[in-house]
Amino acid sequence: MASAQDSRYGQKDTSDQNFDYMFKLLIIGNSSVGKTSFLFRYADDSFTSAFVSTVGIDFKVKTVFKNEKRIKLQIWDKSPQEGFRMIYITYHRGIIGFIFMFQVTSVLAYSTLLDWSTQIKTYSWDNAQVILVGNKCDMEDERVIFTERGKHLAEQLGFEFFETSAKDNINVKQTFEQLVDIICDKMSESLEMDPTIAVSKQNTWLKDTPPPQQPNCGC
């Protein structure tokens, strides 16, 4: 029987043969930092500037492949109005990865990061993995938060850091790839798993296409 820790890591669900693992991810941050555009760019490779602030909850599903394992990503975009505690308790008890987003054109969005970080550490489980993202890096003329400042905060919080643009498709895919790699690494380190189903710790990037089928053996 799988333990609670196994299920948190997306342990293989034998009742659904369409994937080997499922990871539930959440994009969090202030309103208007670009969370919904970021989600749609990754999941659908689409962008529109017409998005309004998310009211309620939205999510997308994307399947990726790592080391010949099929991983189903369930990616949630939640309105920040209720605060992280309500988001977590009400909707997302099984979250194992966060994309923690601000926009490089807003001092206000940046200034709230420490509060968001405190709430992550308070209400999420210890092994949840986090990447800090400075979004809208295409708006260089309006930038007020420079790269070194973002990197410094990420180091202070113990997170990895990417600057991204949903509009210009900069580092969107790479952010998700890195987050899933970190989750898989932690999973391999923490769980005593059957080697035939373990996710490798090697830093290999995810693929958007399934692994090639092996020819039938004629022996």
Secondary structure, 3 states (H helix, E strand, C coil): CCCHHHHHCCCCCCCCCCCCEEEEEEEECCCCCCHHHHHHHHHHCCCCCCCCCCCCEEEEEEEEEECCEEEEEEEEEECHHHHHHHHHHHHCCCCCEEEEEEECCCHHHHHCHHHHHHHHHHHCCCCCEEEEEEECCCCHHHCCCCHHHHHHHHHHHCCEEEECECCCCECHHHHHHHHHHHHHHHHHHHCCCCCCCCCCCCCCCCECCCCCCCCCCCC
